[in-house]
Amino acid sequence: MENVKDAAAAGVVADIEKDLRYISSIIKQKGREILSQYTITPPQFIALQWLFEFGDMTIGDLSNRMYLACSTTTDLVDRMEKNQLVERVRDEKDRRVVRIHMLKEGERIIEEVINKRQNYLESVLSDFSYDEVLQLQQNLSKLHLEIKPE
């Protein structure tokens, strides 16, 4: 096979799509099992992940990243604020702007859950050689760059 069209004709692309769908579903399910040990919901975890990765953001920014309506995100942030996971902070340069800031408890939960998810993946990859893991990582990074919106 010399190109993607050859791979598609041979069904390889269909197999990749199917494998990615199954892997995504299994990892998502395992993530929910891990999350069930905590007092946050999957959408709250996703919001915390965005804040953890990109820092403080407005409700509008968070809504866009999560593909949720602003009103839904506001309700989500209200519950997270009540559980002391985040706080609303006025922007010092423009007092009209309110940013969502993750608190220590939100950080602790994110770090613990991500660590448990990484441990799970490490156990799944335990029969892979270092080179196989490295190649997988490189190929997934390349796919991520190609598929990434923006």
Chimera marker file (.cmm) of the C-alpha trace (Angstrom):
<marker_set name="trace">
<marker id="1" x="0.000" y="0.000" z="0.000" r="1" g="1" b="0" radius="0.5"/>
<marker id="2" x="1.462" y="3.275" z="-1.071" r="1" g="1" b="0" radius="0.5"/>
<marker id="3" x="-1.085" y="5.788" z="0.221" r="1" g="1" b="0" radius="0.5"/>
<marker id="4" x="-4.179" y="6.359" z="2.317" r="1" g="1" b="0" radius="0.5"/>
<marker id="5" x="-6.507" y="5.614" z="-0.614" r="1" g="1" b="0" radius="0.5"/>
<marker id="6" x="-4.926" y="2.155" z="-0.935" r="1" g="1" b="0" radius="0.5"/>
<marker id="7" x="-5.310" y="1.655" z="2.810" r="1" g="1" b="0" radius="0.5"/>
<marker id="8" x="-8.949" y="2.774" z="2.626" r="1" g="1" b="0" radius="0.5"/>
<marker id="9" x="-9.618" y="0.390" z="-0.243" r="1" g="1" b="0" radius="0.5"/>
<marker id="10" x="-8.081" y="-2.424" z="1.792" r="1" g="1" b="0" radius="0.5"/>
<marker id="11" x="-10.330" y="-1.590" z="4.763" r="1" g="1" b="0" radius="0.5"/>
<marker id="12" x="-7.439" y="-0.476" z="6.963" r="1" g="1" b="0" radius="0.5"/>
<marker id="13" x="-8.910" y="2.991" z="7.541" r="1" g="1" b="0" radius="0.5"/>
<marker id="14" x="-12.244" y="1.429" z="8.519" r="1" g="1" b="0" radius="0.5"/>
<marker id="15" x="-10.414" y="-0.847" z="10.968" r="1" g="1" b="0" radius="0.5"/>
<marker id="16" x="-8.534" y="2.119" z="12.465" r="1" g="1" b="0" radius="0.5"/>
<marker id="17" x="-11.783" y="4.064" z="12.898" r="1" g="1" b="0" radius="0.5"/>
<marker id="18" x="-13.443" y="1.080" z="14.554" r="1" g="1" b="0" radius="0.5"/>
<marker id="19" x="-10.463" y="0.466" z="16.876" r="1" g="1" b="0" radius="0.5"/>
<marker id="20" x="-10.327" y="4.141" z="17.861" r="1" g="1" b="0" radius="0.5"/>
<marker id="21" x="-14.079" y="4.133" z="18.574" r="1" g="1" b="0" radius="0.5"/>
<marker id="22" x="-13.813" y="1.025" z="20.750" r="1" g="1" b="0" radius="0.5"/>
<marker id="23" x="-10.685" y="2.243" z="22.566" r="1" g="1" b="0" radius="0.5"/>
<marker id="24" x="-12.299" y="5.633" z="23.208" r="1" g="1" b="0" radius="0.5"/>
<marker id="25" x="-15.421" y="3.981" z="24.596" r="1" g="1" b="0" radius="0.5"/>
<marker id="26" x="-13.456" y="1.662" z="26.897" r="1" g="1" b="0" radius="0.5"/>
<marker id="27" x="-11.210" y="4.447" z="28.193" r="1" g="1" b="0" radius="0.5"/>
<marker id="28" x="-14.247" y="6.664" z="28.748" r="1" g="1" b="0" radius="0.5"/>
<marker id="29" x="-15.965" y="3.878" z="30.702" r="1" g="1" b="0" radius="0.5"/>
<marker id="30" x="-12.835" y="3.234" z="32.791" r="1" g="1" b="0" radius="0.5"/>
<marker id="31" x="-12.568" y="6.960" z="33.428" r="1" g="1" b="0" radius="0.5"/>
<marker id="32" x="-16.153" y="7.027" z="34.695" r="1" g="1" b="0" radius="0.5"/>
<marker id="33" x="-15.443" y="4.089" z="36.996" r="1" g="1" b="0" radius="0.5"/>
<marker id="34" x="-12.499" y="6.009" z="38.459" r="1" g="1" b="0" radius="0.5"/>
<marker id="35" x="-14.594" y="9.181" z="38.685" r="1" g="1" b="0" radius="0.5"/>
<marker id="36" x="-17.344" y="7.364" z="40.593" r="1" g="1" b="0" radius="0.5"/>
<marker id="37" x="-14.980" y="7.347" z="43.597" r="1" g="1" b="0" radius="0.5"/>
<marker id="38" x="-15.235" y="11.152" z="43.693" r="1" g="1" b="0" radius="0.5"/>
<marker id="39" x="-18.024" y="13.640" z="44.324" r="1" g="1" b="0" radius="0.5"/>
<marker id="40" x="-17.950" y="15.179" z="40.841" r="1" g="1" b="0" radius="0.5"/>
<marker id="41" x="-19.846" y="14.398" z="37.665" r="1" g="1" b="0" radius="0.5"/>
<marker id="42" x="-18.247" y="13.640" z="34.279" r="1" g="1" b="0" radius="0.5"/>
<marker id="43" x="-19.126" y="17.128" z="32.920" r="1" g="1" b="0" radius="0.5"/>
<marker id="44" x="-17.563" y="18.732" z="36.009" r="1" g="1" b="0" radius="0.5"/>
<marker id="45" x="-14.444" y="16.649" z="35.456" r="1" g="1" b="0" radius="0.5"/>
<marker id="46" x="-14.264" y="17.781" z="31.819" r="1" g="1" b="0" radius="0.5"/>
<marker id="47" x="-14.610" y="21.419" z="32.918" r="1" g="1" b="0" radius="0.5"/>
<marker id="48" x="-11.849" y="20.943" z="35.485" r="1" g="1" b="0" radius="0.5"/>
<marker id="49" x="-9.629" y="19.352" z="32.832" r="1" g="1" b="0" radius="0.5"/>
<marker id="50" x="-9.986" y="22.417" z="30.601" r="1" g="1" b="0" radius="0.5"/>
<marker id="51" x="-9.200" y="24.746" z="33.518" r="1" g="1" b="0" radius="0.5"/>
<marker id="52" x="-6.272" y="22.577" z="34.574" r="1" g="1" b="0" radius="0.5"/>
<marker id="53" x="-4.821" y="22.563" z="31.074" r="1" g="1" b="0" radius="0.5"/>
<marker id="54" x="-5.489" y="26.159" z="29.999" r="1" g="1" b="0" radius="0.5"/>
<marker id="55" x="-5.914" y="28.097" z="33.243" r="1" g="1" b="0" radius="0.5"/>
<marker id="56" x="-8.637" y="30.560" z="34.175" r="1" g="1" b="0" radius="0.5"/>
<marker id="57" x="-11.298" y="31.202" z="31.568" r="1" g="1" b="0" radius="0.5"/>
<marker id="58" x="-14.666" y="32.872" z="31.215" r="1" g="1" b="0" radius="0.5"/>
<marker id="59" x="-17.956" y="30.992" z="31.178" r="1" g="1" b="0" radius="0.5"/>
<marker id="60" x="-18.130" y="31.713" z="27.437" r="1" g="1" b="0" radius="0.5"/>
<marker id="61" x="-14.674" y="30.227" z="26.812" r="1" g="1" b="0" radius="0.5"/>
<marker id="62" x="-15.492" y="27.147" z="28.889" r="1" g="1" b="0" radius="0.5"/>
<marker id="63" x="-18.867" y="26.774" z="27.149" r="1" g="1" b="0" radius="0.5"/>
<marker id="64" x="-17.211" y="26.843" z="23.736" r="1" g="1" b="0" radius="0.5"/>
<marker id="65" x="-14.604" y="24.262" z="24.712" r="1" g="1" b="0" radius="0.5"/>
<marker id="66" x="-17.240" y="21.943" z="26.191" r="1" g="1" b="0" radius="0.5"/>
<marker id="67" x="-19.779" y="22.528" z="23.388" r="1" g="1" b="0" radius="0.5"/>
<marker id="68" x="-22.411" y="23.531" z="25.953" r="1" g="1" b="0" radius="0.5"/>
<marker id="69" x="-24.816" y="26.455" z="26.180" r="1" g="1" b="0" radius="0.5"/>
<marker id="70" x="-23.633" y="29.260" z="28.459" r="1" g="1" b="0" radius="0.5"/>
<marker id="71" x="-26.630" y="28.683" z="30.751" r="1" g="1" b="0" radius="0.5"/>
<marker id="72" x="-25.706" y="25.005" z="31.143" r="1" g="1" b="0" radius="0.5"/>
<marker id="73" x="-22.084" y="25.918" z="31.876" r="1" g="1" b="0" radius="0.5"/>
<marker id="74" x="-23.227" y="28.536" z="34.404" r="1" g="1" b="0" radius="0.5"/>
<marker id="75" x="-25.249" y="25.866" z="36.268" r="1" g="1" b="0" radius="0.5"/>
<marker id="76" x="-22.244" y="23.525" z="36.122" r="1" g="1" b="0" radius="0.5"/>
<marker id="77" x="-19.912" y="26.206" z="37.514" r="1" g="1" b="0" radius="0.5"/>
<marker id="78" x="-22.471" y="27.080" z="40.233" r="1" g="1" b="0" radius="0.5"/>
<marker id="79" x="-22.401" y="23.473" z="41.487" r="1" g="1" b="0" radius="0.5"/>
<marker id="80" x="-18.598" y="23.322" z="41.244" r="1" g="1" b="0" radius="0.5"/>
<marker id="81" x="-18.309" y="26.583" z="43.171" r="1" g="1" b="0" radius="0.5"/>
<marker id="82" x="-20.661" y="25.244" z="45.853" r="1" g="1" b="0" radius="0.5"/>
<marker id="83" x="-18.368" y="22.177" z="46.199" r="1" g="1" b="0" radius="0.5"/>
<marker id="84" x="-15.316" y="24.476" z="46.442" r="1" g="1" b="0" radius="0.5"/>
<marker id="85" x="-13.730" y="23.163" z="43.236" r="1" g="1" b="0" radius="0.5"/>
<marker id="86" x="-13.669" y="26.567" z="41.499" r="1" g="1" b="0" radius="0.5"/>
<marker id="87" x="-14.310" y="30.212" z="42.212" r="1" g="1" b="0" radius="0.5"/>
<marker id="88" x="-15.382" y="33.171" z="40.132" r="1" g="1" b="0" radius="0.5"/>
<marker id="89" x="-12.770" y="35.935" z="39.992" r="1" g="1" b="0" radius="0.5"/>
<marker id="90" x="-13.204" y="39.398" z="38.489" r="1" g="1" b="0" radius="0.5"/>
<marker id="91" x="-10.575" y="40.322" z="35.898" r="1" g="1" b="0" radius="0.5"/>
<marker id="92" x="-8.289" y="43.015" z="37.299" r="1" g="1" b="0" radius="0.5"/>
<marker id="93" x="-7.992" y="44.815" z="33.946" r="1" g="1" b="0" radius="0.5"/>
<marker id="94" x="-11.719" y="44.704" z="33.101" r="1" g="1" b="0" radius="0.5"/>
<marker id="95" x="-14.006" y="44.323" z="36.108" r="1" g="1" b="0" radius="0.5"/>
<marker id="96" x="-16.900" y="43.331" z="33.823" r="1" g="1" b="0" radius="0.5"/>
<marker id="97" x="-15.079" y="40.098" z="32.952" r="1" g="1" b="0" radius="0.5"/>
<marker id="98" x="-15.443" y="37.170" z="35.355" r="1" g="1" b="0" radius="0.5"/>
<marker id="99" x="-13.074" y="34.221" z="35.091" r="1" g="1" b="0" radius="0.5"/>
<marker id="100" x="-13.458" y="30.748" z="36.507" r="1" g="1" b="0" radius="0.5"/>
<marker id="101" x="-10.452" y="29.827" z="38.657" r="1" g="1" b="0" radius="0.5"/>
<marker id="102" x="-9.739" y="26.289" z="39.833" r="1" g="1" b="0" radius="0.5"/>
<marker id="103" x="-9.207" y="25.861" z="43.566" r="1" g="1" b="0" radius="0.5"/>
<marker id="104" x="-6.870" y="23.416" z="45.331" r="1" g="1" b="0" radius="0.5"/>
<marker id="105" x="-9.596" y="20.772" z="45.754" r="1" g="1" b="0" radius="0.5"/>
<marker id="106" x="-10.347" y="20.836" z="42.020" r="1" g="1" b="0" radius="0.5"/>
<marker id="107" x="-6.631" y="20.514" z="41.277" r="1" g="1" b="0" radius="0.5"/>
<marker id="108" x="-6.274" y="17.627" z="43.725" r="1" g="1" b="0" radius="0.5"/>
<marker id="109" x="-9.156" y="15.711" z="42.151" r="1" g="1" b="0" radius="0.5"/>
<marker id="110" x="-7.899" y="16.293" z="38.604" r="1" g="1" b="0" radius="0.5"/>
<marker id="111" x="-4.373" y="15.188" z="39.461" r="1" g="1" b="0" radius="0.5"/>
<marker id="112" x="-5.582" y="12.055" z="41.283" r="1" g="1" b="0" radius="0.5"/>
<marker id="113" x="-8.020" y="11.002" z="38.550" r="1" g="1" b="0" radius="0.5"/>
<marker id="114" x="-5.537" y="11.626" z="35.726" r="1" g="1" b="0" radius="0.5"/>
<marker id="115" x="-2.883" y="9.692" z="37.661" r="1" g="1" b="0" radius="0.5"/>
<marker id="116" x="-5.270" y="6.735" z="38.079" r="1" g="1" b="0" radius="0.5"/>
<marker id="117" x="-6.170" y="6.870" z="34.386" r="1" g="1" b="0" radius="0.5"/>
<marker id="118" x="-2.489" y="6.883" z="33.439" r="1" g="1" b="0" radius="0.5"/>
<marker id="119" x="-1.862" y="3.923" z="35.766" r="1" g="1" b="0" radius="0.5"/>
<marker id="120" x="-4.698" y="2.052" z="34.060" r="1" g="1" b="0" radius="0.5"/>
<marker id="121" x="-3.240" y="2.767" z="30.610" r="1" g="1" b="0" radius="0.5"/>
<marker id="122" x="0.224" y="1.774" z="31.824" r="1" g="1" b="0" radius="0.5"/>
<marker id="123" x="-1.160" y="-1.599" z="32.924" r="1" g="1" b="0" radius="0.5"/>
<marker id="124" x="-2.842" y="-2.060" z="29.542" r="1" g="1" b="0" radius="0.5"/>
<marker id="125" x="0.449" y="-1.297" z="27.772" r="1" g="1" b="0" radius="0.5"/>
<marker id="126" x="2.540" y="-3.552" z="30.033" r="1" g="1" b="0" radius="0.5"/>
<marker id="127" x="2.987" y="-6.196" z="27.305" r="1" g="1" b="0" radius="0.5"/>
<marker id="128" x="4.193" y="-3.596" z="24.778" r="1" g="1" b="0" radius="0.5"/>
<marker id="129" x="7.906" y="-3.020" z="24.272" r="1" g="1" b="0" radius="0.5"/>
<marker id="130" x="9.320" y="0.445" z="24.904" r="1" g="1" b="0" radius="0.5"/>
<marker id="131" x="9.703" y="0.931" z="21.131" r="1" g="1" b="0" radius="0.5"/>
<marker id="132" x="6.065" y="-0.065" z="20.532" r="1" g="1" b="0" radius="0.5"/>
<marker id="133" x="4.859" y="2.381" z="23.186" r="1" g="1" b="0" radius="0.5"/>
<marker id="134" x="7.055" y="5.126" z="21.731" r="1" g="1" b="0" radius="0.5"/>
<marker id="135" x="5.812" y="4.436" z="18.193" r="1" g="1" b="0" radius="0.5"/>
<marker id="136" x="2.194" y="4.434" z="19.403" r="1" g="1" b="0" radius="0.5"/>
<marker id="137" x="2.742" y="7.748" z="21.161" r="1" g="1" b="0" radius="0.5"/>
<marker id="138" x="4.353" y="9.298" z="18.079" r="1" g="1" b="0" radius="0.5"/>
<marker id="139" x="1.598" y="8.079" z="15.759" r="1" g="1" b="0" radius="0.5"/>
<marker id="140" x="-1.167" y="9.238" z="18.109" r="1" g="1" b="0" radius="0.5"/>
<marker id="141" x="0.508" y="12.659" z="18.432" r="1" g="1" b="0" radius="0.5"/>
<marker id="142" x="0.725" y="12.929" z="14.649" r="1" g="1" b="0" radius="0.5"/>
<marker id="143" x="-2.946" y="11.928" z="14.286" r="1" g="1" b="0" radius="0.5"/>
<marker id="144" x="-3.898" y="14.427" z="16.993" r="1" g="1" b="0" radius="0.5"/>
<marker id="145" x="-2.094" y="17.237" z="15.154" r="1" g="1" b="0" radius="0.5"/>
<marker id="146" x="-3.851" y="16.360" z="11.899" r="1" g="1" b="0" radius="0.5"/>
<marker id="147" x="-7.305" y="16.076" z="13.448" r="1" g="1" b="0" radius="0.5"/>
<marker id="148" x="-7.059" y="18.965" z="15.927" r="1" g="1" b="0" radius="0.5"/>
<marker id="149" x="-9.568" y="21.771" z="15.326" r="1" g="1" b="0" radius="0.5"/>
<marker id="150" x="-8.413" y="25.452" z="15.277" r="1" g="1" b="0" radius="0.5"/>
<link id1="1" id2="2" r="1" g="1" b="0" radius="0.2"/>
<link id1="2" id2="3" r="1" g="1" b="0" radius="0.2"/>
<link id1="3" id2="4" r="1" g="1" b="0" radius="0.2"/>
<link id1="4" id2="5" r="1" g="1" b="0" radius="0.2"/>
<link id1="5" id2="6" r="1" g="1" b="0" radius="0.2"/>
<link id1="6" id2="7" r="1" g="1" b="0" radius="0.2"/>
<link id1="7" id2="8" r="1" g="1" b="0" radius="0.2"/>
<link id1="8" id2="9" r="1" g="1" b="0" radius="0.2"/>
<link id1="9" id2="10" r="1" g="1" b="0" radius="0.2"/>
<link id1="10" id2="11" r="1" g="1" b="0" radius="0.2"/>
<link id1="11" id2="12" r="1" g="1" b="0" radius="0.2"/>
<link id1="12" id2="13" r="1" g="1" b="0" radius="0.2"/>
<link id1="13" id2="14" r="1" g="1" b="0" radius="0.2"/>
<link id1="14" id2="15" r="1" g="1" b="0" radius="0.2"/>
<link id1="15" id2="16" r="1" g="1" b="0" radius="0.2"/>
<link id1="16" id2="17" r="1" g="1" b="0" radius="0.2"/>
<link id1="17" id2="18" r="1" g="1" b="0" radius="0.2"/>
<link id1="18" id2="19" r="1" g="1" b="0" radius="0.2"/>
<link id1="19" id2="20" r="1" g="1" b="0" radius="0.2"/>
<link id1="20" id2="21" r="1" g="1" b="0" radius="0.2"/>
<link id1="21" id2="22" r="1" g="1" b="0" radius="0.2"/>
<link id1="22" id2="23" r="1" g="1" b="0" radius="0.2"/>
<link id1="23" id2="24" r="1" g="1" b="0" radius="0.2"/>
<link id1="24" id2="25" r="1" g="1" b="0" radius="0.2"/>
<link id1="25" id2="26" r="1" g="1" b="0" radius="0.2"/>
<link id1="26" id2="27" r="1" g="1" b="0" radius="0.2"/>
<link id1="27" id2="28" r="1" g="1" b="0" radius="0.2"/>
<link id1="28" id2="29" r="1" g="1" b="0" radius="0.2"/>
<link id1="29" id2="30" r="1" g="1" b="0" radius="0.2"/>
<link id1="30" id2="31" r="1" g="1" b="0" radius="0.2"/>
<link id1="31" id2="32" r="1" g="1" b="0" radius="0.2"/>
<link id1="32" id2="33" r="1" g="1" b="0" radius="0.2"/>
<link id1="33" id2="34" r="1" g="1" b="0" radius="0.2"/>
<link id1="34" id2="35" r="1" g="1" b="0" radius="0.2"/>
<link id1="35" id2="36" r="1" g="1" b="0" radius="0.2"/>
<link id1="36" id2="37" r="1" g="1" b="0" radius="0.2"/>
<link id1="37" id2="38" r="1" g="1" b="0" radius="0.2"/>
<link id1="38" id2="39" r="1" g="1" b="0" radius="0.2"/>
<link id1="39" id2="40" r="1" g="1" b="0" radius="0.2"/>
<link id1="40" id2="41" r="1" g="1" b="0" radius="0.2"/>
<link id1="41" id2="42" r="1" g="1" b="0" radius="0.2"/>
<link id1="42" id2="43" r="1" g="1" b="0" radius="0.2"/>
<link id1="43" id2="44" r="1" g="1" b="0" radius="0.2"/>
<link id1="44" id2="45" r="1" g="1" b="0" radius="0.2"/>
<link id1="45" id2="46" r="1" g="1" b="0" radius="0.2"/>
<link id1="46" id2="47" r="1" g="1" b="0" radius="0.2"/>
<link id1="47" id2="48" r="1" g="1" b="0" radius="0.2"/>
<link id1="48" id2="49" r="1" g="1" b="0" radius="0.2"/>
<link id1="49" id2="50" r="1" g="1" b="0" radius="0.2"/>
<link id1="50" id2="51" r="1" g="1" b="0" radius="0.2"/>
<link id1="51" id2="52" r="1" g="1" b="0" radius="0.2"/>
<link id1="52" id2="53" r="1" g="1" b="0" radius="0.2"/>
<link id1="53" id2="54" r="1" g="1" b="0" radius="0.2"/>
<link id1="54" id2="55" r="1" g="1" b="0" radius="0.2"/>
<link id1="55" id2="56" r="1" g="1" b="0" radius="0.2"/>
<link id1="56" id2="57" r="1" g="1" b="0" radius="0.2"/>
<link id1="57" id2="58" r="1" g="1" b="0" radius="0.2"/>
<link id1="58" id2="59" r="1" g="1" b="0" radius="0.2"/>
<link id1="59" id2="60" r="1" g="1" b="0" radius="0.2"/>
<link id1="60" id2="61" r="1" g="1" b="0" radius="0.2"/>
<link id1="61" id2="62" r="1" g="1" b="0" radius="0.2"/>
<link id1="62" id2="63" r="1" g="1" b="0" radius="0.2"/>
<link id1="63" id2="64" r="1" g="1" b="0" radius="0.2"/>
<link id1="64" id2="65" r="1" g="1" b="0" radius="0.2"/>
<link id1="65" id2="66" r="1" g="1" b="0" radius="0.2"/>
<link id1="66" id2="67" r="1" g="1" b="0" radius="0.2"/>
<link id1="67" id2="68" r="1" g="1" b="0" radius="0.2"/>
<link id1="68" id2="69" r="1" g="1" b="0" radius="0.2"/>
<link id1="69" id2="70" r="1" g="1" b="0" radius="0.2"/>
<link id1="70" id2="71" r="1" g="1" b="0" radius="0.2"/>
<link id1="71" id2="72" r="1" g="1" b="0" radius="0.2"/>
<link id1="72" id2="73" r="1" g="1" b="0" radius="0.2"/>
<link id1="73" id2="74" r="1" g="1" b="0" radius="0.2"/>
<link id1="74" id2="75" r="1" g="1" b="0" radius="0.2"/>
<link id1="75" id2="76" r="1" g="1" b="0" radius="0.2"/>
<link id1="76" id2="77" r="1" g="1" b="0" radius="0.2"/>
<link id1="77" id2="78" r="1" g="1" b="0" radius="0.2"/>
<link id1="78" id2="79" r="1" g="1" b="0" radius="0.2"/>
<link id1="79" id2="80" r="1" g="1" b="0" radius="0.2"/>
<link id1="80" id2="81" r="1" g="1" b="0" radius="0.2"/>
<link id1="81" id2="82" r="1" g="1" b="0" radius="0.2"/>
<link id1="82" id2="83" r="1" g="1" b="0" radius="0.2"/>
<link id1="83" id2="84" r="1" g="1" b="0" radius="0.2"/>
<link id1="84" id2="85" r="1" g="1" b="0" radius="0.2"/>
<link id1="85" id2="86" r="1" g="1" b="0" radius="0.2"/>
<link id1="86" id2="87" r="1" g="1" b="0" radius="0.2"/>
<link id1="87" id2="88" r="1" g="1" b="0" radius="0.2"/>
<link id1="88" id2="89" r="1" g="1" b="0" radius="0.2"/>
<link id1="89" id2="90" r="1" g="1" b="0" radius="0.2"/>
<link id1="90" id2="91" r="1" g="1" b="0" radius="0.2"/>
<link id1="91" id2="92" r="1" g="1" b="0" radius="0.2"/>
<link id1="92" id2="93" r="1" g="1" b="0" radius="0.2"/>
<link id1="93" id2="94" r="1" g="1" b="0" radius="0.2"/>
<link id1="94" id2="95" r="1" g="1" b="0" radius="0.2"/>
<link id1="95" id2="96" r="1" g="1" b="0" radius="0.2"/>
<link id1="96" id2="97" r="1" g="1" b="0" radius="0.2"/>
<link id1="97" id2="98" r="1" g="1" b="0" radius="0.2"/>
<link id1="98" id2="99" r="1" g="1" b="0" radius="0.2"/>
<link id1="99" id2="100" r="1" g="1" b="0" radius="0.2"/>
<link id1="100" id2="101" r="1" g="1" b="0" radius="0.2"/>
<link id1="101" id2="102" r="1" g="1" b="0" radius="0.2"/>
<link id1="102" id2="103" r="1" g="1" b="0" radius="0.2"/>
<link id1="103" id2="104" r="1" g="1" b="0" radius="0.2"/>
<link id1="104" id2="105" r="1" g="1" b="0" radius="0.2"/>
<link id1="105" id2="106" r="1" g="1" b="0" radius="0.2"/>
<link id1="106" id2="107" r="1" g="1" b="0" radius="0.2"/>
<link id1="107" id2="108" r="1" g="1" b="0" radius="0.2"/>
<link id1="108" id2="109" r="1" g="1" b="0" radius="0.2"/>
<link id1="109" id2="110" r="1" g="1" b="0" radius="0.2"/>
<link id1="110" id2="111" r="1" g="1" b="0" radius="0.2"/>
<link id1="111" id2="112" r="1" g="1" b="0" radius="0.2"/>
<link id1="112" id2="113" r="1" g="1" b="0" radius="0.2"/>
<link id1="113" id2="114" r="1" g="1" b="0" radius="0.2"/>
<link id1="114" id2="115" r="1" g="1" b="0" radius="0.2"/>
<link id1="115" id2="116" r="1" g="1" b="0" radius="0.2"/>
<link id1="116" id2="117" r="1" g="1" b="0" radius="0.2"/>
<link id1="117" id2="118" r="1" g="1" b="0" radius="0.2"/>
<link id1="118" id2="119" r="1" g="1" b="0" radius="0.2"/>
<link id1="119" id2="120" r="1" g="1" b="0" radius="0.2"/>
<link id1="120" id2="121" r="1" g="1" b="0" radius="0.2"/>
<link id1="121" id2="122" r="1" g="1" b="0" radius="0.2"/>
<link id1="122" id2="123" r="1" g="1" b="0" radius="0.2"/>
<link id1="123" id2="124" r="1" g="1" b="0" radius="0.2"/>
<link id1="124" id2="125" r="1" g="1" b="0" radius="0.2"/>
<link id1="125" id2="126" r="1" g="1" b="0" radius="0.2"/>
<link id1="126" id2="127" r="1" g="1" b="0" radius="0.2"/>
<link id1="127" id2="128" r="1" g="1" b="0" radius="0.2"/>
<link id1="128" id2="129" r="1" g="1" b="0" radius="0.2"/>
<link id1="129" id2="130" r="1" g="1" b="0" radius="0.2"/>
<link id1="130" id2="131" r="1" g="1" b="0" radius="0.2"/>
<link id1="131" id2="132" r="1" g="1" b="0" radius="0.2"/>
<link id1="132" id2="133" r="1" g="1" b="0" radius="0.2"/>
<link id1="133" id2="134" r="1" g="1" b="0" radius="0.2"/>
<link id1="134" id2="135" r="1" g="1" b="0" radius="0.2"/>
<link id1="135" id2="136" r="1" g="1" b="0" radius="0.2"/>
<link id1="136" id2="137" r="1" g="1" b="0" radius="0.2"/>
<link id1="137" id2="138" r="1" g="1" b="0" radius="0.2"/>
<link id1="138" id2="139" r="1" g="1" b="0" radius="0.2"/>
<link id1="139" id2="140" r="1" g="1" b="0" radius="0.2"/>
<link id1="140" id2="141" r="1" g="1" b="0" radius="0.2"/>
<link id1="141" id2="142" r="1" g="1" b="0" radius="0.2"/>
<link id1="142" id2="143" r="1" g="1" b="0" radius="0.2"/>
<link id1="143" id2="144" r="1" g="1" b="0" radius="0.2"/>
<link id1="144" id2="145" r="1" g="1" b="0" radius="0.2"/>
<link id1="145" id2="146" r="1" g="1" b="0" radius="0.2"/>
<link id1="146" id2="147" r="1" g="1" b="0" radius="0.2"/>
<link id1="147" id2="148" r="1" g="1" b="0" radius="0.2"/>
<link id1="148" id2="149" r="1" g="1" b="0" radius="0.2"/>
<link id1="149" id2="150" r="1" g="1" b="0" radius="0.2"/>
</marker_set>
